Amino acid sequence: MEGNLLTTILALVVYLSTSIFGGGNEDATPHEVTNPPTAQVQQSQTPNTAAVTTDLVNMRTENSTTSKTVSVLKKGDIVSIVAEKDGWYQVKSKSGETGWLAKWAVKPGYFVLPSGSDGREILGYYAESYKGDTRGLTSFTGNIDKISMIAPFSYRVDQNGKISGSVNSQVMKTAQTKNVQTLAVVTNISGSNFSRETVSKLLRSSSARARAINGILRILRENGYSGVNIDFEGVPVKDRSYLTTFFRELSAALRPHNLLVTAALPAKTAAEEWSSWSGAFDYKALSSYLDLAVIMTYDQHQAAGPAGPVASQGWVESVLKYSIQHFSPNRLIMGLAAYGYEWNERTGRALNYASIESIIKKYGISPKWHDQYQTPYFTYTKSGNEYEVWYENQNSTAAKMRLVDKYKIRGVAIWRLGYEDPRIWSVL
């Protein structure tokens, strides 16, 4: 177990030193059930939640159209099912109200109700850069009252579909004690980086896909995870249809067990089928199979390229506008960067917030604020070399949270816990 963990940690060290930090039908609802439950279906097979499918519907005090209206629900709202009778579901809304909805107005399925503050999902990615790295755990335990989901970066899959990695027992125990949902992150990291060859061979083999999916299901059930978060990066464009097939097969295997199917998707502002980075991800097709789509709205600029904002406000909004064309807002999670980049004339490197603050204090820097990009930045000189730094902090996070409210999306995902400006928690 320690060997697997060490391998994962070593991969993450290299992973974090590079620029890689993590991209259907809008009316399609998550966890769609082919055969809606009936009175004859056993309770263990009956979905415990449903999504409203009509624009507006009255939730009533009794299972009758003549009874009083408790509240009005809108398309996409998720409710928990309490009972069913004569063509009606007795339900409970996320605000706690109980009433009856006509069956024709909802689609039953397996959903997860938002559990964060004010019904907003706050997902934290957990990773360790070295053995004994406690930064992620400290952030998690210190802000656990605000975090509704945690995704430990712990597993990888090889080209044959074999899953390796291990669970962090302390993280899992803490999450389960505090009723924080857990997602097992599964990546296509091979050696020290994401592997295009590994994921391509995996996706093109039906037996490898089946082996991977069975392995994921086993890991989730044995360790008590709430679901999986697939983080496949660098998928070749030629494997676009195979990637969609993988998610279709994964959802078919996990949903009957009430397990979430989620994925980290590359940010894009158009179909971009030509793109070697995002072209393989068919948002429209994937929408039917993902319960939550975590859009990696960061690395607009990264270490290997020219200096600039990690996630400018206008770019993030453009990504959200495109994403909402394919994913309903209640299934959309916006990625939040908790880091920055420093560039000189030759290269760039990633920095966490604590490192950036250290530079600011050491060189007596007064950071600037870019009004258009809504992010902080600064320049300084070290050993005769000019450096430029762009990063994310409390104020840039607050600006992005306004987009969450504007587009009424499900929530945010932080990459990664322990790297952030501690003050962001006051605006989440």
N, C-alpha and C positions, 0 to 999 in steps of 0.2 A: 504493500500500500504506500509506504514511504517512497519507494522507487518511482511509482506512478506519479505521486505528487511532485517529487523532485523534477521529473521530466516535464511535467506541466509548468512548473515554476520557471525552469530554465527557458522554456519556450516563450513564456510571458515576458521574461526579462528582455529578450531580443525583440519580441513583438512590440513592447512598449518603447523600445529605443528607436523604432522605425516610425513611419508616418501612419501606420495602420492602427486605428483606434476602434475600432469596432471589431435595399436598396440595394377580375370579377365584376363583379357587378356591384355597384354601390347599394342597390336594393337588396342584395343577398344578405341574409342574416347569418351570424356565426353559429356553429354547431347545429346546422340544419339536420333535422331528423327525417328520414325517408318515410317512416311509418309513425305518425303521431300516436302517443300513448292512448290506450283505451282502458276501460274499467277492468278488463281481463289481464292486462299486462301487470307483471309483478312490480312491486314498489321499487325494487332495486334497479329496474330498467326504465322507470318513468323519469323523464327529465324534470329537474326541480326548478327550472327557470324558463322564461319565454321572452321573446322580443316582440314589441309592437310593430306590426307591418303596415298599418294604415296611417294616413297623415295625422289624424286625431281620433281619439276614442275616449268615451266616458267610462270611468271606473265607478261602478254603482254599489249601493249598499246591499242590494240583493241580486240574485240571478234573474233579473227581469228588466226589460227596457222601460218599465213604468216606475221603477224605484228611483230614489234620489241619487244624484251624482256626487261622488266623493271628491273626485278630481278629474282633470282631463290630461291624458297622456299623449305623447307625440311619437311619431315613427322613430324607431331605434331605441326607445326606452326599454330597459330590462327590468323584469319583475320576477319575483320568486313565486312559484306555484304552491299554494297551500292545499287546495282540493279541487275537484272538478264535479260538475253536476249539470245534467240536462243541457249540454252545449255551452256551458260556461266554465271558466276557471276562477276559483277564489285565489286572489293574489295579494302580494305585499309589495309596495313600491319601494324604491331606494330611500325615500323620505320617511318610510315607516307606516304609511297609510295602507289599510287593508280594505279590499272591496272585491267586486266581481267584474270580469271582462268576458265579452263574448269570444268564443273560440276562433271565430272567423277573423278577428282583428289581431290575432297574435300567432306567432310560430313558436311552438315549444322546442326546446333543445337544451343543450348543456352550456350554460354561460357562467361567467364569474361576475358577480356584481362588484362595481367599483368599491374599494374598501379604504381609500385614502381620505384625507380631509376634504369635506364638502363633496364626497363622491368622486374625487379625482384620484387617479392612479399615480403613485410615485414609485417608480421602479429604480432600484439601485443595483448597478453591476458591481459584483465583488470579485476582486482578484488580488493575488499576492505576487510581488516582484522578486521576492527571495524568501528563504526559510526564516520564519520569525517575523515577517512583515506584518505588523499589527495595525497599519493605518486604516485599512478597509474595515476591520472589525471595530476599531474605535469609533469610526464614523457611523457605522451601522448601529451599534448599541447606543451611541449618544443621540441618535435621531430616530430611533425606532418607532417613536410615537407618530412620526410623519411618513414613514416608509410603509407602503402597502404590499410591495413585492420586492424580493431580492433574487438576483440571478448570479449564482456562483459560477465563475469561469473555470470549469473543472474537467470537461470531457472533450475528447477528440475522436474522430472516426477515420479509419484508414480506407484504402481503395477497395478492400474486400468487405467493408461494412462492420469490421470489428471495432467496438467501442472501448476506449481505455481512459483511465483517469480515476479520480476518487472524490468522495464527498467530504467536505469539511464538517465534521460532526458538531463543532462548537457553533458554527454559523447556523446549521440546520436546527440544532436544539433551541437556540435563541429565537429563531424565526418561528418555529412551531409553538414555542411557549407563549409568544406574543401574537399569535394568529396572523403572522406575516406570510403571505403566499410565497412559494419557492419555485423557481424555474431553473432547470438544469441546462446550462449553456453547452451546446455541442458544436464544435468547430471542425474545419478541415485543415487545421494546422498539422504540418508534417515537418519534423525536425524543428526548425526555428521560425517558420513562417507559414502563412496560408499557402496551400498548394493547389494550383490549377489542375495539375495532372491527377492528384489524389481525388479531388471532387469530381473530375470528369469521368474517371474510370468507375467510381462509385455510382454515379447517376446513370451511366449507360448500361450497368449490369443489374438485371432484375433480381438476381439472387443476392447481390451485394446490398441492394436497397432493402430487401426483405430482412437480411441479417441485421442491418443497421437499425431498422425500425423495431424489430423484435428486441434488440439490445436496449434501445431507448426505453421501450415500454417496461422492460424488466427493471432497469435502473430507477425509473420513476416510481414504480410500485414498491420496490424493495426499500427505497429510501424515503418514501413519503413526500415526494415532490408534488407540487400542484400542476406541473406541466413542463414543457420543454421550450427552450429558446434556441432555434437553429441559427447559427452565425456562420454561414458559408460565404466566403469572400473570394473574389477573383474567379468566379464561375465563368467558363468560356461561353461566348455568345452561342456557339453551335449546340450547346447543351440546354438551351432555353426550354424546350419542350420536356426534356428529361427532368429538369428541376421542378417544373410544375407537376409532373407525374409523381415525383418523390413526395411533394407536399400533399397531393391527393391521397396517396397510399398511407402517409403518416397520419393524416386526419382521420381516415377510416379506421385505423388501428387504435388511436388514442381516445377519440371522442366517446366511444361506448363505455370507456372507463372514467368518464368525466374528467379527463386530463386536458389541460390547455395546450393548444398548438400555436406557438408564437415564433416570430423570426425577426432578426435584425436585418433590415433591408437598406441597400445603398440609396442615398438621397439622389433624386433626379427631378428635373423640371419638365421633362417630356418623355416620350416612350424610349428614346435613345437606344433603339435596337442595335445600333452600330457600336455602342460603347463597350469596350473590353471590361469596364468596371461594373456597369449597371445593366447592360443590354440583356443579360440572361434572365433578369427578374421581370416577369410579366405581371405587373400590378393587377391588371384586370382579371387574369386567370387565377392568380394566387388569392385574391380576395375571398373566393369561395371556401378556401381551406384554412385561412388564418383567423384565429380568434382575436389576436392582437398583432398589429404590424408596428414594429419599433423602427421608425425611420431614422437613420443615422445622419441627422442634420448637423453635421460638423465635418471638419477637414475640407472646407471650401478651399483653404490654402493649407499646405502641409509641409513637412520638413524638406521633402525632395523638390519642391517647387519654389516659386517666388514668394516673397513676404506678403502678408495680407491677413485679414481677419479669419479666424477659425470658423466663424459662422456669423456672417453679417445679417442684419435684420431683414433686409430686402430679399436676400437669397433664401433664407429660412422660410420666409412667407411664400416665396415662389414654389418651394418644395412642397409646402403644406397645401397650396392651392392645387397642385397636380395630384398629390396623394389623395385628397378628398374626392377627386373625380372617380376614384376606384375603391376606396375604403370608406365605409361610413364613419363619421367622426367618433362614435363610441367605441371603435376598434382601433383608433389611431393614437400611437404614442410618439411624441416628439423627443428626439435625442437631445440631451444637454451636455455640452462639453464642460469638463471640470478641469481644464488644463489650458496651456498655451504653447506657442512655438517661439523660439529665438533663432534668428537668421544672421549670418554674417555674409560677406561677399562670396563665400565658397559653398556653404552648406547650412542646414538648419537642424534643430533638435527640439524634442518635446520637453516641456517643463510643467511640473505640477504647480499649484498655486503657492505652496510654501516656498518653493525654489524661486519663484518670481518675486515674492515679497522679500526674500533674502537679497536678491539683486537690487531691488528698489532701495532697501535700507543701506546696503553696503556702498552704493554709488550716489546716494542722496538724490534719487530721481523723483521727479514729480510727473506721474503718469498723465497722459492726455486722454481726452474722450472724443471719439469720432461721432459726430452728430448723425451722419447718414448711416453708418454701419452699426451704431449703438453698441460699440465695444471699446474697451480701453486699449491703449498701446503706448509705447515709448521707445526712444532710441538712447543709446549710451556708447561710450568709448572705453575699450579695455585693451591694454597693451598695444595701443596704436591702431586697433581694429574697430570698425564701426559695427554695432549690433542693433537689430530692430526686433522688438518683441510685441506680439499681439496675443491677447489672452481673454479669458472669460472671468467675470467676477459677479458680485451681488447685483450690481446695476445692470449688466448685460443680461443676467438671468431674469431680472424683473421685467426687462423689455420683452424678452421671449415669452414670459408667462402671460403677457398681454395678448400674444398671438393664440395661446391656448384658450383664453377666454373668448377672443374674437371668433375663432372657428369652432369653439365648443368641442374640442377633441378630448379624448379619454384622459390623457395625462402626459407625463414626461418620464424619461429614462436617463439616469445620470451615469456617464462614463468618466471616471469611475469613482466609487466611494473611497474617501481618503485623499483624493487629489484636489478636492474642491475648496473654494473660498468658504470658510465656515459660516459666513454671513448669508449664504444663499438660502439656508434653511428658514430664515425669517421671511422669505418671499415665496417659498414653496407652499 
